[in-house]
Amino acid sequence: MSLIQTGKFELASDRPVETQGGRTSTFTWVDFPTPFPTGSGVVVHLTVQTFNGPETPGLRLHDVSETGFLVRFNELYGQGVKGDGRHAQETIGWTAYTV
């Protein structure tokens, strides 16, 4: 039996793009309203629900657990694309479910 929770929160970024893997000091922790059962495999999907700036707001997700997850904006950065990492406040919707 799968369990599902949903929510939304506001997120902004005033920091440069993070280019070093595993560095999460600039991430924001989001708690689930109710923790999932211990040992659950939890999957989280994130969606930007507003359009408050011209830059493309890439989202980075880390450390998903039964109690919540870490997230941050990390504007698109890669071959031919160089976002600065700073981004206006946006509404982020999320769905979390067990597998």
Salt bridges, closest charged atoms under 4 A:
GLU18 OE2 - ARG23 NH1 3.56
GLU75 OE2 - HIS87 ND1 2.93
GLU90 OE2 - HIS87 NE2 2.84
